[in-house]
Amino acid sequence: MEVPEDFAAAMLQDAPPFWHEQTPDAQAADIELCHPAPGPNEARVTVTGAAGTRRLGLSVVTADRSGVLAASAAVISRHGMTIGMALASSWAGLGIALQRFQVSPAPGSSRVVDPAPLVADLSRTLTTAGEREASTVPGGLARLRLGCEPLGDERYLLSLFAPDRPGLLSAVCSELERDRCDIEMASIASVSGTAEDLLVVRGEPDLDRLGAALVGPDGDLRILPPGPLTAGSAQRAMRRLVTRSLAADSPRSRELAHRLAHRRRAAHTSR
């Protein structure tokens, strides 16, 4: 279905800053995936990568509502998959939420990926109005390190270091939702059994409450002092991305408009 120019223009104008860091081809594909805007109980799940591989890309389009990222992360965890990267974008004016995941089997697992059951479960869960997935990590982490760096424009860079457990991202998302924080981007890594996660959130998280919800009564909770992160290369790369994308509108916007026009001309030519 051809995307109307006014729909593409509305997505381009109201997109969150991180979305503009993608290539114009990826942005154009997102716009085509999001059109028409999904209904309140509709979910579109697409997969890149084939059955039998070790890594898959997932794109999920739903109506913009709270709890979607937490529910998606819970389903992915339930299927024994780990999330290597998550990007959440929303267009409030159009009522659209778009999530992208890179997923793979848990570290040490020899299994390959069968996307069909995962896609079916995601679609079922996200098309159930008002359904919420229960967190698989209700608490009891042995140790947790939390840090928070203000980025400006009501955004914060949240760092989390904890023993890696299935469902950790889902639990964090659920707790941040209670603080009315929107997750716009997440970098998820596991290093020698330790989760090293970095999340860009809109709205200031309550670190004390978040830590208390995730750590057991005998757990080791440490709130890191505010300030620029000095963690590993993944964290520094994320911070560079955040700083660049928040600094100004991307010049790729103009290139995207040309790319969409080219796609429309190609579609007419092939008819």
Secondary structure, DSSP 8 states (H G I E B T S, - for coil): ----HHHHHHHHHH--GGGGGS-HHHHHHHHHHH-S---TT-EEEEEES-TT-S-EEEEEEEES-TTHHHHHHHHHHHTTEEEEEEEEEEETTTTEEEEEEEEEE-TT------HHHHHHHHHHHHTSTT-----S--S-EEEEEEEEEEEETTEEEEEEEEE--TTHHHHHHHHHHHTT-EEEEEEEEEETTEEEEEEEEES---HHHHHHHHEEEEEEEEE--SS-----HHHHHHHHHHHHHHHS--THHHHHHHHHHHHHHHHHHH-
